[in-house]
Amino acid sequence: MAKVTLRYWAALRAAAGIPEEVVDAGTLAEALAAARSAHSGSPRFAAVLDICAVVVDGTPAGSRDPAGIVLHDGSAVELLPPFAGGSSPDR
């Protein structure tokens, strides 16, 4: 397992009550599961996490399978909820 920093932005930061945390994870899927577990008492956190864009070490995860995105010691995962005034790229 790698030590990975999860950085929370905007509404997700507010729901978590912290700007970032370090979790043990080997893949992005494991890191997201660790975040859900750490904040399982906050339905708002789970709802916002579900709509976040994810950037791993400066590269957007896009629609790739989180289980296939390998993380390393020191990896940074940015979790970015939609911002006000933005729109979905599908529109």
All heavy atoms as an XYZ file, in Angstrom:
640
protein
N       0.837     -1.191      0.000
C       0.000      0.000      0.000
C       0.878      1.249      0.000
O       1.900      1.304      0.652
C      -0.887      0.036      1.235
C      -1.971     -0.988      1.262
S      -3.289     -0.498      0.159
C      -4.375     -1.847      0.411
N       0.400      2.240     -0.711
C       1.107      3.514     -0.797
C       0.426      4.540      0.106
O      -0.777      4.467      0.362
C       1.086      4.004     -2.240
N       1.184      5.501      0.572
C       0.645      6.654      1.295
C       0.269      7.695      0.250
O       1.121      8.178     -0.502
C       1.678      7.242      2.252
C       2.079      6.304      3.359
C       1.045      6.294      4.435
C       1.554      5.445      5.607
N       0.468      5.049      6.470
N      -1.012      8.016      0.175
C      -1.562      8.873     -0.870
C      -2.277     10.056     -0.224
O      -3.019      9.883      0.744
C      -2.565      8.062     -1.725
C      -3.230      8.920     -2.763
C      -1.879      6.861     -2.352
N      -2.068     11.246     -0.773
C      -2.761     12.434     -0.264
C      -4.014     12.684     -1.090
O      -3.946     12.793     -2.316
C      -1.848     13.673     -0.330
O      -0.683     13.424      0.470
C      -2.562     14.909      0.190
N      -5.144     12.762     -0.409
C      -6.409     13.136     -1.040
C      -6.645     14.600     -0.723
O      -6.627     15.005      0.446
C      -7.556     12.305     -0.467
C      -7.439     10.797     -0.595
C      -8.626     10.119      0.083
C      -7.337     10.379     -2.042
N      -6.850     15.410     -1.753
C      -7.109     16.841     -1.567
C      -8.560     17.125     -1.949
O      -8.985     16.822     -3.067
C      -6.161     17.672     -2.426
C      -4.735     17.534     -1.957
C      -3.815     18.546     -2.607
N      -2.466     18.320     -2.129
C      -1.445     17.991     -2.921
N      -1.616     17.888     -4.224
N      -0.251     17.793     -2.399
N      -9.266     17.697     -1.009
C     -10.683     17.988     -1.190
C     -10.867     19.457     -1.548
O     -10.268     20.333     -0.927
C     -11.445     17.679      0.097
C     -11.268     16.263      0.588
C     -10.920     16.005      1.903
C     -11.438     15.183     -0.267
C     -10.763     14.698      2.364
C     -11.281     13.879      0.182
C     -10.944     13.649      1.500
O     -10.786     12.367      1.949
N     -11.722     19.732     -2.517
C     -11.966     21.093     -2.977
C     -13.437     21.454     -2.834
O     -14.313     20.599     -2.917
C     -11.524     21.237     -4.438
C     -10.053     21.066     -4.579
C      -9.382     19.918     -4.896
C      -9.048     22.051     -4.342
N      -8.023     20.144     -4.885
C      -7.788     21.442     -4.544
C      -9.081     23.394     -3.986
C      -6.597     22.129     -4.408
C      -7.893     24.078     -3.848
C      -6.654     23.436     -4.066
N     -13.688     22.727     -2.610
C     -15.024     23.344     -2.612
C     -15.997     22.587     -1.702
O     -15.724     22.409     -0.520
C     -15.532     23.465     -4.037
N     -17.135     22.154     -2.243
C     -18.179     21.515     -1.444
C     -17.701     20.229     -0.780
O     -18.155     19.893      0.317
C     -19.401     21.230     -2.308
N     -16.771     19.526     -1.402
C     -16.268     18.297     -0.787
C     -15.419     18.631      0.434
O     -15.489     17.948      1.458
C     -15.475     17.470     -1.794
C     -15.162     16.050     -1.342
C     -16.430     15.239     -1.084
C     -14.290     15.339     -2.356
N     -14.645     19.700      0.347
C     -13.854     20.156      1.506
C     -14.785     20.531      2.651
O     -14.536     20.187      3.806
C     -12.988     21.349      1.113
C     -12.174     21.888      2.271
C     -11.344     23.064      1.865
N     -10.253     22.607      1.016
C      -9.249     23.353      0.624
N      -9.165     24.619      1.011
N      -8.310     22.873     -0.141
N     -15.859     21.220      2.333
C     -16.823     21.610      3.371
C     -17.459     20.373      4.008
O     -17.616     20.307      5.225
C     -17.893     22.517      2.777
N     -17.808     19.395      3.208
C     -18.430     18.172      3.733
C     -17.448     17.365      4.575
O     -17.835     16.764      5.584
C     -18.975     17.324      2.586
N     -16.175     17.349      4.186
C     -15.161     16.590      4.928
C     -14.735     17.325      6.190
O     -14.327     16.698      7.172
C     -13.943     16.340      4.041
N     -14.785     18.649      6.145
C     -14.339     19.446      7.275
C     -12.825     19.587      7.361
O     -12.298     20.122      8.322
N     -12.125     19.097      6.337
C     -10.660     19.182      6.258
C     -10.269     19.383      4.803
O     -10.990     18.969      3.893
C      -9.966     17.910      6.809
C     -10.486     16.658      6.112
C     -10.136     17.810      8.325
C      -9.776     15.363      6.514
N      -9.122     20.008      4.541
C      -8.708     20.227      3.150
C      -8.065     19.006      2.501
O      -8.097     18.857      1.279
C      -7.710     21.370      3.246
C      -7.170     21.289      4.636
C      -8.276     20.740      5.489
N      -7.463     18.136      3.302
C      -6.810     16.955      2.734
C      -6.568     15.931      3.825
O      -6.658     16.239      5.019
C      -5.492     17.316      2.049
C      -4.422     17.837      2.961
C      -3.151     18.214      2.214
O      -3.238     18.789      1.106
O      -2.068     17.940      2.754
N      -6.278     14.712      3.390
C      -5.888     13.658      4.320
C      -5.058     12.627      3.577
O      -5.097     12.543      2.352
C      -7.097     13.021      4.997
C      -8.053     12.288      4.086
C      -9.312     11.864      4.837
O      -9.213     11.379      5.974
O     -10.405     12.026      4.261
N      -4.301     11.856      4.344
C      -3.450     10.812      3.780
C      -4.099      9.464      4.070
O      -4.538      9.205      5.193
C      -2.024     10.874      4.372
C      -1.180      9.713      3.868
C      -1.367     12.209      4.032
N      -4.184      8.623      3.036
C      -4.745      7.281      3.173
C      -3.759      6.270      2.606
O      -2.864      6.621      1.834
C      -6.114      7.146      2.458
C      -7.136      8.103      3.046
C      -5.988      7.371      0.954
N      -3.937      5.026      2.979
C      -3.167      3.923      2.401
C      -3.986      3.331      1.274
O      -5.130      2.905      1.487
C      -2.891      2.844      3.455
C      -1.940      3.307      4.535
O      -0.951      3.980      4.202
O      -2.177      3.002      5.710
N      -3.431      3.300      0.070
C      -4.161      2.772     -1.078
C      -3.191      2.388     -2.189
O      -2.194      3.078     -2.408
C      -5.151      3.811     -1.607
N      -3.504      1.321     -2.884
C      -2.696      0.900     -4.024
C      -3.269      1.337     -5.352
O      -2.570      1.409     -6.356
N      -4.588      1.614     -5.346
C      -5.266      2.060     -6.567
C      -6.183      3.230     -6.228
O      -6.512      3.471     -5.058
C      -6.134      0.941     -7.187
O      -7.213      0.646     -6.280
C      -5.325     -0.307     -7.500
N      -6.641      3.905     -7.268
C      -7.581      4.997     -7.063
C      -8.863      4.471     -6.434
O      -9.426      5.115     -5.547
C      -7.874      5.710     -8.388
C      -8.887      6.842     -8.323
C      -8.486      7.912     -7.311
C      -9.094      7.442     -9.708
N      -9.329      3.304     -6.837
C     -10.542      2.729     -6.252
C     -10.377      2.551     -4.745
O     -11.291      2.851     -3.966
C     -10.875      1.398     -6.921
N      -9.223      2.077     -4.315
C      -8.968      1.893     -2.885
C      -8.913      3.235     -2.159
O      -9.408      3.360     -1.030
C      -7.670      1.130     -2.665
C      -7.740     -0.307     -3.115
C      -6.395     -1.017     -3.098
O      -5.349     -0.366     -2.838
O      -6.385     -2.226     -3.370
N      -8.337      4.247     -2.786
C      -8.259      5.569     -2.177
C      -9.659      6.168     -2.005
O      -9.974      6.739     -0.957
C      -7.384      6.492     -3.018
N     -10.504      6.015     -3.021
C     -11.866      6.532     -2.933
C     -12.661      5.782     -1.870
O     -13.445      6.390     -1.126
C     -12.552      6.456     -4.294
C     -11.935      7.332     -5.390
C     -12.608      7.052     -6.733
C     -11.998      8.799     -5.030
N     -12.447      4.476     -1.769
C     -13.121      3.684     -0.735
C     -12.672      4.122      0.658
O     -13.484      4.200      1.590
C     -12.854      2.197     -0.951
N     -11.388      4.423      0.807
C     -10.871      4.888      2.096
C     -11.498      6.233      2.469
O     -11.842      6.469      3.637
C      -9.349      5.000      2.050
N     -11.665      7.112      1.487
C     -12.293      8.410      1.745
C     -13.738      8.219      2.177
O     -14.199      8.832      3.150
C     -12.216      9.293      0.501
N     -14.460      7.352      1.469
C     -15.859      7.078      1.833
C     -15.952      6.535      3.260
O     -16.816      6.933      4.036
C     -16.473      6.069      0.878
C     -16.876      6.640     -0.435
C     -17.581      5.572     -1.298
N     -17.651      6.013     -2.656
C     -18.488      6.946     -3.101
N     -19.322      7.526     -2.269
N     -18.479      7.308     -4.356
N     -15.062      5.621      3.578
C     -15.057      5.013      4.909
C     -14.747      6.047      5.991
O     -15.408      6.091      7.034
C     -14.040      3.875      4.954
O     -13.981      3.315      6.244
N     -13.764      6.896      5.731
C     -13.367      7.908      6.712
C     -14.482      8.916      6.977
O     -14.555      9.496      8.059
C     -12.111      8.634      6.240
N     -15.360      9.114      6.005
C     -16.419     10.110      6.128
C     -17.805      9.465      6.001
O     -18.750     10.091      5.513
C     -16.223     11.211      5.079
C     -14.898     11.879      5.217
N     -14.655     12.869      6.157
C     -13.715     11.665      4.589
C     -13.395     13.245      6.075
N     -12.801     12.525      5.134
N     -17.899      8.220      6.447
C     -19.151      7.465      6.304
C     -20.320      8.101      7.055
O     -21.473      7.843      6.723
C     -18.956      6.021      6.757
O     -18.588      5.979      8.127
N     -20.046      8.926      8.015
C     -21.108      9.595      8.757
C     -21.683     10.809      8.057
O     -22.624     11.429      8.550
N     -21.142     11.143      6.893
C     -21.597     12.335      6.171
C     -22.211     11.953      4.821
O     -21.495     11.732      3.845
C     -20.419     13.293      5.930
O     -20.809     14.352      5.088
N     -23.540     11.881      4.746
C     -24.177     11.601      3.460
C     -23.819     12.651      2.403
O     -23.717     12.353      1.225
C     -25.679     11.624      3.763
C     -25.800     11.505      5.244
C     -24.508     12.009      5.830
N     -23.601     13.885      2.838
C     -23.232     14.967      1.904
C     -21.891     14.662      1.247
O     -21.711     14.874      0.053
C     -23.176     16.304      2.657
C     -22.698     17.451      1.826
C     -23.826     18.061      1.044
N     -23.329     19.252      0.360
C     -23.561     19.490     -0.914
N     -24.276     18.659     -1.634
N     -23.095     20.580     -1.476
N     -20.928     14.170      2.045
C     -19.616     13.835      1.500
C     -19.768     12.796      0.391
O     -19.222     12.954     -0.703
C     -18.690     13.298      2.599
C     -17.311     12.968      2.109
C     -16.316     13.929      2.108
C     -17.006     11.698      1.637
C     -15.037     13.635      1.641
C     -15.737     11.399      1.166
C     -14.752     12.365      1.170
N     -20.512     11.738      0.641
C     -20.695     10.673     -0.354
C     -21.360     11.203     -1.618
O     -20.948     10.865     -2.736
C     -21.514      9.531      0.241
N     -22.372     12.047     -1.441
C     -23.089     12.589     -2.603
C     -22.183     13.466     -3.450
O     -22.193     13.380     -4.691
C     -24.311     13.380     -2.137
N     -21.381     14.304     -2.811
C     -20.488     15.186     -3.568
C     -19.352     14.373     -4.200
O     -18.982     14.611     -5.352
C     -19.941     16.325     -2.677
C     -18.919     17.170     -3.427
C     -21.078     17.207     -2.183
N     -18.813     13.413     -3.471
C     -17.734     12.582     -4.022
C     -18.166     11.908     -5.318
O     -17.386     11.796     -6.265
C     -17.282     11.542     -2.992
C     -16.111     10.657     -3.397
C     -14.852     11.494     -3.657
C     -15.842      9.615     -2.331
N     -19.428     11.495     -5.379
C     -19.947     10.805     -6.566
C     -19.909     11.659     -7.830
O     -19.923     11.107     -8.939
C     -21.379     10.328     -6.325
C     -21.452      9.124     -5.413
O     -20.426      8.430     -5.238
O     -22.543      8.873     -4.860
N     -19.876     12.974     -7.686
C     -19.913     13.839     -8.876
C     -18.592     14.573     -9.124
O     -18.516     15.441     -9.989
C     -21.086     14.845     -8.802
C     -20.982     15.733     -7.563
C     -22.424     14.115     -8.863
C     -21.985     16.877     -7.525
N     -17.566     14.199     -8.382
C     -16.271     14.873     -8.513
C     -15.501     14.442     -9.761
O     -15.535     13.276    -10.157
C     -15.397     14.563     -7.301
S     -15.793     15.542     -5.857
N     -14.796     15.403    -10.327
C     -13.753     15.093    -11.297
C     -12.525     14.699    -10.478
O     -12.313     15.218     -9.380
C     -13.451     16.307    -12.160
N     -11.735     13.770    -11.007
C     -10.582     13.267    -10.271
C      -9.323     13.483    -11.099
O      -9.283     13.154    -12.284
C     -10.749     11.760     -9.948
C      -9.547     11.229     -9.194
C     -12.036     11.513     -9.170
N      -8.306     14.032    -10.448
C      -7.004     14.248    -11.078
C      -5.967     13.531    -10.224
O      -5.889     13.761     -9.017
C      -6.672     15.753    -11.188
C      -5.289     15.959    -11.781
C      -7.732     16.468    -12.008
N      -5.202     12.641    -10.846
C      -4.180     11.869    -10.133
C      -2.804     12.305    -10.621
O      -2.496     12.159    -11.808
C      -4.367     10.350    -10.350
C      -3.266      9.567     -9.660
C      -5.739      9.902     -9.869
N      -2.025     12.839     -9.720
C      -0.669     13.290    -10.054
C      -0.652     14.171    -11.296
O       0.189     14.036    -12.182
C       0.266     12.093    -10.221
C       0.456     11.324     -8.920
O       0.397     11.943     -7.846
O       0.662     10.106     -8.982
N      -1.641     15.078    -11.370
C      -1.699     16.043    -12.463
C      -2.378     15.558    -13.726
O      -2.517     16.320    -14.682
N      -2.830     14.307    -13.750
C      -3.479     13.743    -14.941
C      -4.937     13.417    -14.640
O      -5.215     12.664    -13.703
C      -2.760     12.451    -15.394
O      -1.395     12.752    -15.661
C      -3.406     11.873    -16.631
N      -5.877     13.959    -15.417
C      -7.284     13.645    -15.188
C      -7.543     12.142    -15.329
O      -7.063     11.499    -16.268
C      -8.013     14.421    -16.278
C      -7.080     15.524    -16.657
C      -5.700     14.938    -16.503
N      -8.322     11.605    -14.384
C      -8.665     10.184    -14.442
C      -9.719      9.922    -15.510
O      -9.784      8.825    -16.064
C      -9.163      9.710    -13.079
N     -10.542     10.921    -15.777
C     -11.567     10.773    -16.807
C     -12.489      9.605    -16.513
O     -12.875      9.374    -15.379
N     -12.787      8.828    -17.535
C     -13.705      7.699    -17.383
C     -12.967      6.376    -17.171
O     -13.586      5.318    -17.217
C     -14.622      7.603    -18.603
O     -13.842      7.399    -19.770
N     -11.655      6.442    -16.948
C     -10.897      5.208    -16.708
C     -11.376      4.520    -15.440
O     -11.819      5.164    -14.493
C      -9.397      5.492    -16.597
C      -8.786      5.955    -17.914
C      -7.302      6.174    -17.787
N      -7.054      7.349    -16.939
C      -5.939      7.568    -16.270
N      -4.950      6.701    -16.311
N      -5.785      8.660    -15.548
N     -11.248      3.207    -15.402
C     -11.631      2.407    -14.248
C     -10.708      2.739    -13.080
O      -9.495      2.540    -13.187
C     -11.535      0.926    -14.609
C     -11.911      0.001    -13.468
O     -12.304      0.478    -12.380
O     -11.815     -1.220    -13.669
N     -11.259      3.232    -11.951
C     -10.423      3.572    -10.805
C      -9.597      2.396    -10.278
O      -8.519      2.589     -9.727
C     -11.426      4.055     -9.751
C     -12.613      4.487    -10.532
C     -12.653      3.581    -11.735
N     -10.078      1.181    -10.481
C      -9.335      0.000    -10.023
C      -8.061     -0.214    -10.840
O      -7.127     -0.869    -10.372
C     -10.214     -1.243    -10.085
N      -8.010      0.357    -12.024
C      -6.846      0.198    -12.892
C      -5.842      1.341    -12.793
O      -4.804      1.317    -13.455
N      -6.136      2.333    -11.978
C      -5.228      3.466    -11.821
C      -4.374      3.220    -10.582
O      -4.861      3.294     -9.456
C      -6.002      4.792    -11.721
C      -6.811      5.021    -13.008
C      -5.041      5.955    -11.471
C      -7.692      6.251    -12.999
N      -3.121      2.897    -10.818
C      -2.194      2.550     -9.738
C      -1.644      3.815     -9.098
O      -1.276      4.765     -9.784
C      -1.043      1.671    -10.285
C      -0.023      1.362     -9.202
C      -1.599      0.384    -10.881
N      -1.596      3.804     -7.776
C      -1.054      4.920     -7.010
C       0.276      4.518     -6.388
O       0.523      3.337     -6.164
C      -2.036      5.333     -5.914
C      -3.437      5.729     -6.396
C      -4.354      5.997     -5.216
C      -3.371      6.929     -7.317
N       1.102      5.503     -6.110
C       2.429      5.275     -5.541
C       2.595      6.133     -4.298
O       1.862      7.102     -4.104
C       3.508      5.623     -6.574
C       3.310      4.938     -7.878
N       3.653      3.627     -8.087
C       2.764      5.365     -9.036
C       3.344      3.281     -9.323
N       2.794      4.324     -9.923
N       3.582      5.798     -3.465
C       3.874      6.644     -2.309
C       4.036      8.082     -2.776
O       4.764      8.355     -3.735
C       5.166      6.199     -1.609
C       4.909      5.155     -0.543
O       3.820      5.155      0.059
O       5.804      4.336     -0.301
N       3.323      8.978     -2.140
C       3.423     10.389     -2.486
C       2.463     10.842     -3.561
O       2.422     12.029     -3.890
N       1.668      9.923     -4.129
C       0.682     10.332     -5.132
C      -0.299     11.321     -4.519
O      -0.613     11.254     -3.329
C      -0.099      9.125     -5.664
O       0.655      8.385     -6.575
N      -0.770     12.245     -5.354
C      -1.770     13.228     -4.931
C      -3.021     13.042     -5.782
O      -2.944     12.995     -7.012
C      -1.241     14.639     -5.091
N      -4.147     12.922     -5.110
C      -5.435     12.774     -5.778
C      -6.260     14.017     -5.463
O      -6.575     14.284     -4.303
C      -6.171     11.503     -5.297
C      -7.547     11.405     -5.947
C      -5.336     10.258     -5.581
N      -6.561     14.786     -6.494
C      -7.371     15.999     -6.359
C      -8.817     15.619     -6.656
O      -9.102     15.019     -7.699
C      -6.920     17.070     -7.362
C      -5.441     17.366     -7.362
C      -4.979     18.214     -6.197
O      -5.817     18.874     -5.549
O      -3.757     18.217     -5.935
N      -9.726     15.961     -5.751
C     -11.140     15.647     -5.909
C     -11.904     16.955     -6.062
O     -12.029     17.737     -5.120
C     -11.621     14.839     -4.711
C     -10.894     13.485     -4.608
C     -11.026     12.893     -3.222
C     -11.409     12.535     -5.658
N     -12.381     17.195     -7.282
C     -12.930     18.495     -7.670
C     -14.418     18.398     -8.000
O     -14.790     17.893     -9.065
C     -12.189     19.007     -8.906
C     -10.668     19.083     -8.763
C      -9.988     18.982    -10.105
C     -10.302     20.348     -8.053
N     -15.272     18.889     -7.113
C     -16.695     18.915     -7.445
C     -16.972     19.959     -8.519
O     -16.145     20.848     -8.730
C     -17.373     19.286     -6.134
C     -16.325     19.725     -5.205
C     -14.990     19.372     -5.785
N     -18.113     19.849     -9.184
C     -18.468     20.883    -10.160
C     -18.549     22.239     -9.453
O     -18.996     22.320     -8.309
C     -19.847     20.466    -10.659
C     -19.989     19.034    -10.290
C     -19.122     18.812     -9.088
N     -18.104     23.277    -10.124
C     -18.150     24.615     -9.547
C     -19.372     25.362    -10.091
O     -19.833     25.084    -11.197
C     -16.871     25.391     -9.902
C     -15.662     24.852     -9.185
C     -14.897     23.822     -9.731
C     -15.313     25.345     -7.943
C     -13.820     23.315     -9.055
C     -14.219     24.840     -7.270
C     -13.465     23.821     -7.821
N     -19.844     26.318     -9.336
C     -21.011     27.109     -9.749
C     -20.773     27.752    -11.099
O     -19.684     28.248    -11.369
C     -21.322     28.181     -8.702
N     -21.769     27.709    -11.927
C     -21.678     28.340    -13.245
C     -21.086     27.437    -14.310
O     -21.125     27.769    -15.485
N     -20.568     26.282    -13.920
C     -20.009     25.358    -14.891
C     -21.093     24.504    -15.505
O     -22.246     24.509    -15.089
N     -20.735     23.795    -16.531
C     -21.692     22.864    -17.132
C     -20.965     21.578    -17.471
O     -19.752     21.527    -17.555
C     -22.305     23.462    -18.391
O     -21.306     23.640    -19.370
N     -21.733     20.566    -17.647
C     -21.196     19.256    -17.977
C     -20.620     19.280    -19.387
O     -21.205     19.890    -20.287
C     -22.297     18.212    -17.894
O     -21.891     17.003    -18.442
N     -19.488     18.595    -19.624
C     -18.936     18.559    -20.981
C     -19.847     17.816    -21.954
O     -19.702     17.916    -23.152
C     -17.601     17.830    -20.826
C     -17.587     17.250    -19.462
C     -18.659     17.919    -18.671
N     -20.834     17.090    -21.438
C     -21.762     16.338    -22.300
C     -22.867     17.235    -22.864
O     -23.651     16.799    -23.679
C     -22.409     15.196    -21.502
C     -21.381     14.170    -21.058
O     -20.345     14.046    -21.742
O     -21.616     13.499    -20.036
N     -22.915     18.473    -22.407
C     -24.016     19.361    -22.859
C     -23.598     20.194    -24.020
O     -22.537     20.565    -24.264
C     -24.456     20.259    -21.724
C     -25.120     19.458    -20.654
C     -25.614     20.365    -19.569
N     -26.128     19.494    -18.522
C     -26.669     19.927    -17.436
N     -26.793     21.214    -17.237
N     -27.109     19.126    -16.527
